[in-house]
Amino acid sequence: AWLAKTDDLGNTQWEMSIGDYNMLNNTGSPYVINAVLQGQDGGYVVTGYKEVLNSKTDQRSKYLLILKTDGRNFGASGRITTSDGSPVSGVKVDFTIEEGEGVVPIAVTTDSNGNWQQTGFETGTKYSATPQKTAYIFTERNLLIQKSGDRYNFTATSFFTASGQVTGADGSAVANVTIRFKTLTGVGSVPEAVKTDAEGRWSQTDFLPGVTYVVTPEGKGLNVNPAYKTFSAANTALDFIAGTGYDVSGRVLTQDSQPLAGVTINFARLAGSGSTPSSVTTDANGRWNQKGFATGTTYRVVPQRQGYSFIEDSKDFSRANTALNFRAVSGFAAGGRITVLTPRGEFPIKGVKIEFSSVSGTGNVPVSVMTDTNGQWQQDGFFNGSIYRVTPVVSASAGYTMPGLARTIGIGATSYVLTPSYFEVDSRNISLNCQVTLGYTASGQATGADGQPLPGVAMTFSQVRGTGSIPQPVITDSEGHWSQSGFQDGTEYRVTPGKDNSVFTPENRAFSNISSDLDFTAGSAYAVSGQVTMDNAQPLSGVSITFTKSQGTGNPPAPVITGADGRFSQLGFTQGVGYQVRAEKRGYVLTPTVLNINSSGSYNFSARADWSGTWNTNWGMVTFTQNGSQVTGTYPGWSGRITATVSGDGVSGRWSESDFASNFEVQLSADGNTFAGDWIVTNGQRGSWTYFGGNRIVEITSQH
């Protein structure tokens, strides 16, 4: 071994060798090294022994050598594994300086356990460690190294491979087919296209996990089945069957039978799974042809050229055809602009649908178009000699933006007037503009109790008086601002803010003209919940839970109804305000009758069916009196008496007359107004269940 000490400029100050001692001639260094260990500070610890030649005995003495740095250097280390913790060896870790000055340590490579380490990093300088290995990506692209003692670990993910084969219908290999890739979902690099080899096989690597790819075979005149495949993991069966398909052709002529060159012939697949050949263009003789259409697939051919329309817009085909001809008509183009007039100025509207219809003439009707971000629209293919109607349709997606407002203001749901509502266009009138006039605009801001903007507050609108339409709700933006238009003169509106776990001051604001100061301040709120169960522990649904204010200001939350599980919950209770919670359902007695609350919690009620009152039954008038869970009753028609016990929403017991007695059991309806069940009619030794039901007609005070 060789040791040396250098100065800041790298000049050697002293040096020595270790371990080259020759006992025969007593030359070299008598120091022998057993082990060398590196510390976190970048220094080393060396252990060994010293050889001493003696005529009587050979002597060895142990030594410990500590080599320390000047305090300005430190070491760094780490480990590189896959997501499941498996080590990744052979990863090169490069180092660069991010901030400061100093020496850059050379790159290192991970060992079989994925570990790496390096020294020579200068204190006060920030370094960046960057891993790289072919066919791997790393979750941490680089890590910042700036002190000793930390571990700098990386997680590696390997690319995966996809492959397949292209064969003919007879199973023969199809070589030299271009295999292209693109992403369907996810974000990741797209590998280069490859070609099939002599056996029709292809393979490509560097596909990223978590990304779904599309693979498509391409070749002139080539038809494949299927047209493409998708994959998101290693796959060796991305195979395709290729065929030459059939040809189609045609010709495009003008109205006076002259050939028309430069017409783009487009194709679309209507049914089937065959690939769609690319577009072609008519030649100087107006002719066109294309190959590679798949048997069993239906296609549509559509001609297109600026300034022309076609007597037939398209033709469909599913087999070879040489007569897909079209007649072109020279026409004209029309265009215009749609804007909205607001109190803050005039702005272009995007997303207005422009529809066309024929007023007179035999010309083809062009398809509808949409206005762009500048509110502009344009369409061609109108026939000379024909008159068309142009009608703007403000759809739900139409909207405009204003300076200082981050969102798009929708128009489709607001009140507006189109001026004019439609146009008539011919070759002399091709510039057509339209203006949308809205109702007035209202706006404001929502803030928290600390005065900070509050985004995500829903502003809903309702009528106070008048018949004007009600604009759609809006949401406050990142600055807490909101704005909506389409409020009609002559109608007074109310705006109400809403956000989970928040209450607002004021609760709402009314307005009847342009307003820009409809502001609200939010305070914290809490929620309450609970359950209603019957005496047999079964839940009771359909119970009305109402809330009233016992102290403080503000309106109480709206009532709720218990669900099938007997549970209820409600938001919007204001801190510092007292409330009363009441549970009610016809035909049931609720305990307690009312609960006083002033904080969040679970508030439960117990219920017992209330049988007290007079009932009109199929066995005459029956009067029940209830005391707790015990029910007694009479039915005068037979001088009968009833004794029974309540369980849940049912009651069962005995009926008795002068010379008869037996059992009965009935169930209360959900609304508490009717019951139905059976009782046993005994005749000598025989008995049978007979229907017993009735309607409550008079309520009496029960003793509960």
Secondary structure, DSSP 8 states (H G I E B T S, - for coil): -EEEEE-TT--EEEEEE-S--BTTTTBS--EEEEEEEE-TTS-EEEEEEEEE--SS--EEEEEEEEE---SSEEEEEEEEEETTS-B--S-EEEEEEEES-------EE--TTSEEEEEEEETT-EEEEEEE-TTEEESSS-EEE-STT-B--EEEEE-EEEEEEEEETTS-B--S-EEEEEEEES-------EE--TTSEEEEEEE-TT-EEEEEEE-TT-EEESS-EEESS-BS---EEEE--EEEEEEEEETTS-B--S-EEEEEEEESS------EE--TTSEEEEEEE-TT-EEEEEEE-TTEEESS--EEESS-BS---EEEEEEEEEEEEEEEEETTEEEE-EEEEEEEEEEESS------EE--TTSEEEEEEEETT-EEEEEEEEEEEEEE--TT--S-EE-TTS-EEEESS-EEE-TT--EEEEEEEE-EEEEEEEE-TTS-B--S-EEEEEEEES-------EE--TTSEEEEEEE-TT-EEEEEEE-TTEEEESS-EEESS-BS---EEEEEEEEEEEEEEETTS-B--S-EEEEEEEESSS-----EE--TTSEEEEEEEETT-EEEEEEE-TTEEEESSEEEESS-EE--EEEEE---EEEEETTEEEEEEEETTEEEEEEGGGTEEEEEEEETTEEEEEEE-SS-EEEEEEEE-TTSSEEEEEEEEEETTEEEEEEEEEEEEE----B-
